[in-house]
Amino acid sequence: MTIRVACVGGGPGGLFFSTLLKRARPDIEVVLFERNQPTDAFGFGVVFSDRTLQKIDEADPVLHTALEREGVHWESISVRLRGESFTFAGNGMAAIHRRVLLRFLQEACADAGVEMRFGEEAPPLDELRSTFDVVVAADGANSRIREDLAAHLHSEIETADAKFIWFGTTHQFDGLTFLHRRGEHGNFAAHAYPIGQGLSTFIVETDESTWRGAELDGFDMSTPPGASDDVSQHYLRTLFADDIDGAPLVANNSRWGNFRTRRTAHWHRGNVALLGDAVHTAHFSVGSGTKMAMEDAVALAEAIAASPGDLDTAFTSYESERQPDVARIQSAAAPSLSWWEHFSFYYDALKPLDFAFHFFSRSIDIERVRRRDPRLADTVTDSWLREHGAPPLTSPLRAGAATLRGRGLLVRDHHGRKTVEDTAGSALTIGEDVLVVTAPQESHLAAAVPIEPGADAVLIVGGSALSRNLVSERARLKYGIPSIILDDDLDDAGAATLILSGRADAIARTEAADVVV
């Protein structure tokens, strides 16, 4: 008896899954449903990091072939603001127009013998489940199938505050470039990168108050897909005119939104499995959405091909392989998403070089930066040395009337009198000179943590690494109070990075494990 598999969704994840399963098991009938036409494609470019493509390429070279023939490759990331530009080399990446990638994947799917039904809405889930032995939901962030199974999957959404809108432009950028512009109503930032076909992707972000102040909130979001926000298109083209040499912005279903991070506890129910954006998302600034969907496709196709008659085993194997990888990517994406939630604050508070390094180091430390781009690392550390006269962990720290010799400090308990001390024994008393602030576990609560203006210094304890950093930044950048982060797990490279990037003034460790602040 022939096993029948339905795949709902003809994006990269659905196409890749269908191809891989059909090639591995030609005896299985695979039918793909896609409500749009094969030449339809909302959005513009798809970007990949060179370091993350091995698993996909080993399964099938179609992505490698597409990128090689019609993609664009670069090695550097740039940040531009206030007339200055800073480059971070050693970051090999490639991008391709989404429509072109879909064409390559559709051709591979057809060659494998998959029945592709474009322009056809998939039947209701109950009908699919009774007609097909396996149903795979690759129907994206607005998955209908996920919603039908919502009571069983336990999916959660965290919505970002920042607003974003997706355009293209005919201006040709030479790599991933981040542009920052202050308009009349506030700060805007663009993520831009070339995708071939004479286009570059151009994503713009801003905070809600700036968005409303610029009167960019008038588009009717109930408008059916396809229409774009012409008012915002004109406004942003004017604002970024110098950055794109007056080139037009190209719209394609371009409208403002708030990024939503999705996490889902269970990725299958009965004979239905889900992949890609239907069950997980990570902020677009880390460029992992399509990659994750295609890696899901590899694991799910392999699992079904190995155990088509035992779906519980197949789906459990699929989840066991993919969920930890996705969780790691989402965890790594959290500091990047947070950075974009606060970029306007950093733009106003930091000098251009400090701002650029703050961005570059949001997920990696100074030594990893140095391995990729020694020149950038030297520029950052040399700038610090010129200003402070010593490396970050040994330069003096002023806190009120006191000076500590070094920024790698110890928290000590002298018979109940707790202090923050340097290596020479100079100390600030906790509770008198130093205000203790407890960071929350959840980073979105960091802004609500009370900080007492006028303190000589603050010692930030508890919470997560990201929330401690956010509280520390508020203390030192908003209130001008020296901030000390207590973190026993941070190595010297990580500690130096927090100081060099302006996230903290000093890092403390406890002298003994039983010291409690």
N, C-alpha and C positions, 0 to 999 in steps of 0.2 A: 504494500500500500504506500503510495507516494505521500511524503510529508509536505504540507503546504505552509508557507511562511508569508505573512503580510508585513510589510514595512510601511509605516505611515510617516511620510515626510521625505522630500527629495532634496534636502540640504546635503552638505558634505558628509555628515555622520550617517545619514540614511543610505546614501548612494554607496559609500565605502563599505558599510556593513553588508548590503545586498550583494555587492560584487564579491567580497571575500567569502561569504557563505556559499554562494553559488559555485565559485571556483573550487572550494574545499569539498563540497558535496553536490556534484552535478545532478544527483538523483533527487535532490530537494527542489520543489517548485517555489520560487521566490517571486512575489508580486509587490511592486512598489507603487504606492499611491501618492501623487503630488497634485494639489489643487491648482497650482500655477502652471503656466506653460514652461517648456524647457529653457526658453530664452529670457524668462523673467528673473530678475535678481534685485531684491531690495538691498540698499547699502552699496558700499564701494569695495574697499580692499580687505584682504585677509592677510595677516602678518604672522610670521613664524620666526622663532629663534633657531639658529643653526644647531645649538646644543641639544635641542629637544625633539629632533625629528627621527632619531634612530629607530624607535619602535614602529613608527608608521612606515618608514622606508623598507624595513625588513619584511613587513607584511605585503607590501606592494609598492613598486617604484613610481606609481602614477603621480603622486604629489611632487616627488623629486623631478620627474620629467617636466611637469607643468611649470615648476619654478625655474628650471634650467632653460626652457624654451621661451617662456613668455613672462616670467617674473622679473623682479628687480632685486638686486642684492646690494647690501652696504655693510660697513664695518663699524660705523660711528654713530653715536647719539649726540645731538646738540641741544643746548638750551640758549635761548636768546631773550634778553630783556634789557631795557634802558640803554640801548645802543651797544651792548656788549654781547659776545657769543662765547660759549664754553663747550668744549667737545670732550666726549668720553669714548675713546677708541676701544677696540677689542670686543665689540658686541656684534658679532656676525648675525645678520637678520636678512630675511627675504620676504617680499610681499607680492601679491598677485591680485588682479581684479577678480572679485567674487564670481562674476559671470564667466570668466575664462576658466577658473578652477572648476566650476560646475560643468562646463563643457567637457573637460578632460575626464571628470568622474562619470559623467553620463555615457561617454563613449566606452569607458572601461566596463561599465555596468551592462551596456548592450552587448559588448563582446563576450561577456561572461554568460549571457543567456537569460538575464533577468527580464521579466515582463514589467515594463515601466508604463504606468497609466498617468500621463500628464493631463492637467486640466480636469481631473476627476477627484471629487471629494470622496474621502474614504467613507465606507458605510459606518453606521453607529457601532460603538464598541461591542455591544451584545451580539450584533450580527457578525462582526469580525471574529469574535471568539468562538462562535459556533461554526463558522465557515472554514477557518484556518486553524491549524494545529498550534501555531505560534504567532503572536502579534508583537511587533516591535514598534514602540512609539519613539520616533525621531522627529516629532512635530514641534520642536522648538520651545522657546520660553513661554509661549502662550498655549502650551499643549492642552488640547481638548481631552486627550486620553488621561493625562495626569489628573485633571480636574474630575473626571469620571471616577477615578480610583482614589480620590483625595483622602477619604476616611481610612484607607489602609496604608498609604505611603508615608504619611507624616512629613509633609513638605513645609518648610518654613522660609519666609522671605524677610530680608533686611533691606530697607529702602534708603538709599543715600540722600543727603540733603542737596548736594550740588545738582545743577541742571546741565544737561548736555544735549547737543544736536549734531547730526552727522551730515556733512556735505562732502563733495569732491571739489577739486579745482584743477584747471588746466595748467597752473603753475607747476613746474617740475622741481620738486625738492630732491636733494641728492642723498637723503637718508632720513631716519626718524628725527624729526625736529620739533621742539616744543617752543612755542611762541607765546610771549606774555605782553599784553597790552592793557594799559589803564585808559578806560574811556571816561566820558563825562559822568557816568553813573557808577563806575566801579571797575573791578579787574575782570578781564577775560583771558583765557588761555586756549591755545590750539595745539592739538596733536596732529602732526602732518607727516606723511610719508608717501613716496612714489609707489604706484601699483602697476605701471605699464599702461598701454592703450592711451597714452597722452594725458593721463590723469594722476593726481595725487589725492589720497584721502585727507580730509580736513575736518576734524572733530573739535568742536568748541565747547568749553565748560565755563560756568560762572556760578556764583551763589544766587540764591533765590531773591535776595533783596536787590541785587544789581539787575537781575533779569526783570524784576517788576519795575524798578526805577527807570530802566531803558524802554519800558512799555513793549516788551517782547512776549507778553503773556496773553496776547489777544487771539491767538489761533484757536479755532474750535477743535478740540481734541477728539470730538465725536465724528469728525469728518472721516469717511471711509479711507482705508489705506490707499496710497498713491499720491494724494495731494501733499504739497509741501508748504512750509511757512515762508511766504515770499517776503514779509516784512523783516523777519530775522535775517533772511538771506541778504537783503540789501544792506541792513545795518552792519552786519559782520563783514561783508565785502568792503565796505567803507572803512571800518575800523582797522582791518588788517591789510589795507590796500598796499602799503609800503612793503609788507612781508611777502606778498604774492605778485608784486610788480603790476598791480592793477588788473590782474587776470580775474575772470569771473569765478564765482562759486557755482558749482553744479549741484542741483537738488535732485533727490531721488527718495521720495517718501520722507523728506527731511522735516522733522518736528521735534520740539523739546521733550525731554523725558528725564526721569531720575533713575539711575542705575539700581537694579535690584539683584542682590546676591541671594541665590537660592541654595538651600541645603535640604536634602531629602534622605530620610532614614532608610527607607526600603525602595529598591529600584525594580521590584517585580511583584506581581500578584497573579497567582494562577498561571495561565499560559501567556501572560503579558509581561514584557520587559521594556524598560525605558532607557534611553541614552541621551547624552549631550545636554543641551540647555533645558530639556524637558525635566531634568532632575538636578542639575547643578549649573551655577554660573560663577565666573570670577571676573573682576573688573577689567574692562578692555585695555587699561593701561599696561597690563602684563601680557597681553596678546596671546591668551591661552584658550579662548573659547572653542575655536575650530579644531585646534590640536587635541583638546580633551575629548571632543565628540568623536574624532577619528580614532583616537586611542581606545575609547569605549567600544567603537565598532570592531576593532581588532579583537579585543578580549571577548566580546559577546559572540562574534562569528566563530571564534575558536571553540568556545564553550559549547555552543549549540551543535557544531559539527562533530564534536567529540561525544556528546550525549544527547542526540535528538530525541531519544525515547525516554529520557529522564530529565525533564525540564527543571525540576527542583534542584537537582545536582548541578545542572548547567548554569542556572541563574545564580545559585549560591556561589559557585566558582567565579563567575563574572563579577559579582559584587565584592567578593573577597580580594580579587586582584585590583579592581579599579577604585574602590572607595578610599583606601589609604592614599593612593596617588592624588586623587582629586582633593582630599582633605589637606594634603600638603600644599597643593597649588593655591587653594583658597586661603590657607593660613599665610602663605607668602604674599598673596594679593592684598591682604588686609592693610598693611602699612602703606601700600601704594594708593589704595582707595582713600585711606585716611589723609594722605598727603594732598590729594586733589580736593578733599573736603575743606582743607585749610590753606590752600595755596595763596589766597588773597592776603591772609594774615602774614604768611612768610614773605610774600613780595614786599609788603610794607615794612616788615621788621628787620630784614636781613640785607646785607650788602650783596651785590650781584654774584661775586664768587662764592660767598657763603650760601646764598640761595641755590646756586647751581649744585654745589656739593651736597647740600641738604637733600636735594632731589635725587641725585645720583646714588646717595648712600641710604636711601629709605629702606632697602632690603639687603644690602651687603656692606661689609666693613672696609676700612681703609686698606687693609692688606689684600683683599680680593680686588679692590679697585687697582691697587698697585700692580698686581699680576696681569691685569688686562691692559692697563694704561699707566706705565710708570711716570710719564710726563705729567698727567693730571694729578696723580698722588703727590708728586714733588711740588707742583704749583700750590696745592692746598697746604701742605706741611710747611713750605717755605714762607707762605703768607702768614701762617700762625707764628712761626719763629720770629719774623720781622716785627710783629706786633707785641709778642709776649716774651721773647728772649730765651725761651726754653721749650722743649717738646710738651705736648698737651698734658701728659700725666705728671710732669715735674715742674711745670711753670707755677708761679705763686698764685694764690687765690685770695682776693680781698673779700672779707665778709664783715661788714660793719667796721669797727675799729681794729679788727684783728687781721692778720695775714697768715695763711697756712702755706707751708713750703711744699707745694705739690698738689696735684689734683687727684691723685690716687690715694684715698683716705681710708682710715679704719674707724669703725664704731666700737668703742670700748665701754666696759662697765666696771667702774672703780667703786665697789661696795655700794652699788645702788645709784651712783652718780654717773650717768651715761654721757659720753662725750664723742665728738668727731675730731680725730687727731691726724696730724701729718706724721711723717716718719721721724721728725725731730722731737716729737712730743708736744708741740703747740696744739692747743685744743680749744674747741667751742663747746659749751655745755648745752646738751639737748634739753629743751624745755625753757631755757633762759635765752641763750644766744640763737639757738636754732629751733625753728618751728617744725614740728613733725606733721606731715600731711600724708594721709593714707589714700593711695590711688584706688579707683574701683577696678573690678575685674573686667568690666565691659567698657571698651574705649569710648563709646558714644556718651558715657556719663562723666567723662573726665572734665568737661567744661563746667560742670556743676559743683566741682570740688572747691570748697571755700579756701581762699588764700588770704592771709592777713597782711595787708600792705604795711610796710615799715619794718618787717622782720629783718634781722641781720642776714639770715639765710633760711632756706627751707630744706628739709630732708624728706625725700619722697620715698615711701615704703609701700609694700603690698602691691595688689593689682597685677596686671599683665605688663609685659615689657612695653607694649604700645601705649597703654594708658599712663604708665609712669612717665614716658617721654612727653606725652601731651600735657600732663600736669606741670612737668618741669619747664616746658616751653612757655606756658602761660606765666609761670612765676618770673622767669628771667626776661622774656621778651615783652610781656605786657606790663608787669609791675616793677621790673628792674631789680628783682631780688635774686641774689646768687642761689642757684639750685644745685642740690646734691642728690643723686639717685643712689639708693642702697640696692645693690644687686650682687649677690655672692656668686652667681653663675656666669657673669660677664668676664670674658678674657680681656687681656690688655688691648688687643686690636679693637674689640667692640667698645671698650671704655674710651679709647682715644677717638673713635669715630663719633661717639655721642658728643664729645667735647669739641672736636674740630667742626662738626656740622652745626653747632649752636643749639643742640638739643639739651645740653646740661653744662654746668660749670665745673662739676667734679663728680667722681664716682667713688662710692664708699663700699667697703666690705666689712662684715662683722669679724671681730678677732677670733671669736669662738662660736661654735654652732648654737650654744645655749643662750647667747645674748639676744634679748627680745627688746625691740624699740617700742 
